[in-house]
């Protein structure tokens, strides 16, 4: 028997508006990520990595390298290993939808691209290719990305979700990074050396 919600809880729900969770998730090895996502897209009607609401490929090669280096170092949070897609026909091919069939990338395009470019040998963390790291603990087959699929059928609902997970962040300005790099240089000069 379902619990009856209080008036306050109903109000809180209307204000908080919890986000829908993905309907399906799987972990894919980095060295097979592109192949697995393409296969999943083919099974569900196509793959669109850059739908019109996506910002496109904005990370530079240096940013891709930096991301992979931080992954290899173990300092990327679990959210950094998540790529989200939407498929309006995930659970019901006959569902009324104003979205195209197949998978559309909703979040994680930059991470996806960095990982797949690393696996191909185009992104070289610390100067190493994926091939050179084959028999080490840093082999791309030892790392995984979580792929999550939502089943929004209405474009308005998908766009609301996209805005909810992408609006509000503030990237560091170049000046702020330079300021902290200056502080690091001062700290290195002042005695105790880092390892």
N, C-alpha and C positions, 0 to 999 in steps of 0.2 A: 504494500500500500504506500503510495507516494505521500510524502510529508507536505502539509499545507504551508505555503510561504506566507510570512507575515507581511503586512503592508510596507514596513520598513525594508524588508529584504527585497520585495518586488521593486521598490524605489531604488535600492542599491544596485540591483541587476540592471535597471534601466539607465543608470548613470555609468556603471563600470563597463557594461557590455562585453562580457568575456568573449575572447576570440574563439572561433571554431578551431578545433584541432584537426590535424591531418587524418585522413581515412586509412592511409597505408604508409609504412616506412620500411626501409631496408638499408643495410650497410653495404656499400660497394667499395672494393679495393681501389686505390688510386690508379693503379695501372690498368684497370678495367672499367673505370668510371665512364669514360666517353662511350665505349662500346655498350655498356649496360643501359645507359640512359637512352642511347639511340635505339636500342632494341625495345625498350619500354615504350618509347615514342611510337615506333612502328606498330607495336601491338595495339596501341590506343588511338591511332589515326594521325600521327605526325608529331613532330617536335619543333617547337618555336622557342628558341633561346632568347630572342630579343623581341617580345611583343611590343606594341606601341606604347605601353605604359612603363616599360623598362628604360633605364637611362643609357643602355648600351655598354660597350666596353670602355670603361673609364680608367681602369688601373693601367699605369705605365708598366713596362717590363720591369723596372726597378721595384715597383710596388708588388708585383707578382713574386719576384725573387725574395723580397723582404717577408712576405706572407709565408712562403714555403720554408724559408730559414727559421721563422718563428715556430712553424709546425714541427720541424725537425728537432728544434730545441725543446719542445714540449710546453711552450708558454701560450698556446692558443686555447681559449676556452672552448668547451664542447659546442657552443653555439656557432663557432667558427668552422665546424665540420658538418654543417647542415645546409642543404640546398632544398628549396621548396618549389614545387610545381603545382599546377592545377590541371585537372582533366574533368570537363563537365560531364563526360559519360563514364566516369570511373565505376560507378555502381549501377548505372541505368542508362543504357544506350538510347533509350527512347525518351529520355528526359527533355522537356522543353528547355532550350538554352539559346541565349543570344551570344554565346562564345563559340569560337571555332573548335572543331574536334581536335583531339590529341592532347599533348602536354604543352603547357606554357610555363616558362620559368617565371616564378613570382619573386624569389629571393635567392641570392647566392651566385649570381652570374659571374661576379668577379672571382670568387673562390673557385668555382667550377673551372673557369678559364685558366687560372693560375695552376691548378692541379693537373688539368689535362695537358697544358703546355709543358709542365715539368715532366710528366710521364712520357711525352714525345721527345724530350731532350732539348726543348727550346728555352726553358727556364732553368738556370743553373745556380742553385743555392750554393754559396761558398765556392763557386767556380766549378762545382761537380755536376755532371749530367746524371740522369736517373740510371743510365746504363753503368756508369762508373760506381754507383752505389748498390749495385745488384746484390752482392753477397755481404751486405752490412746491415746493421740495425736500421739504416736509413733508406732501405729499399722501398720504392713506392708501393709495392705489394703488401707491405706491413702496416700501411696507413689506410684508414677508411673514411669515406664521406657518408653521412646519413642522407638519403634521399627521401623526402616526404611528399606525398601527393594529397592535395585537397580535392574536393569535388564540388566546388562552386559552379552553379549552372547559370547564374545571372551576372553579367558584367559589372553591374553596380555593386553587388556584394563582393566580388573579387577585388575591385578597385578600392573599396572601403578597407578590406583586409590588407591590401598592399600599402595603403597610406598608414594604417595602424602600426605596421611593423617597420616602416621606413622613415616616417616623419619624426622630427624632434631631435635627431642626433646632431652633434656639433663636431666636425672634424677639427683636428689640430691645425692651426695656421702654421705656415712655414717658419714664421718668426718665432713662434712658441717652441718649435722643435729646435731651432738654432739657439734659442736662449738656454734650453736645457742641455744642449750639446756643449755650450760654453761653461755651464756649471759642472758638467762632467770633466771637461779639460782642467778646470780649476781643482776639482777634487783629486784628479790624478797627480797634479803637481804638488799637492799639499801633504805629501807624506805617505800614508798607508796606500800601498798599491793593490789594485784588484788582481785576482788570480788570472 
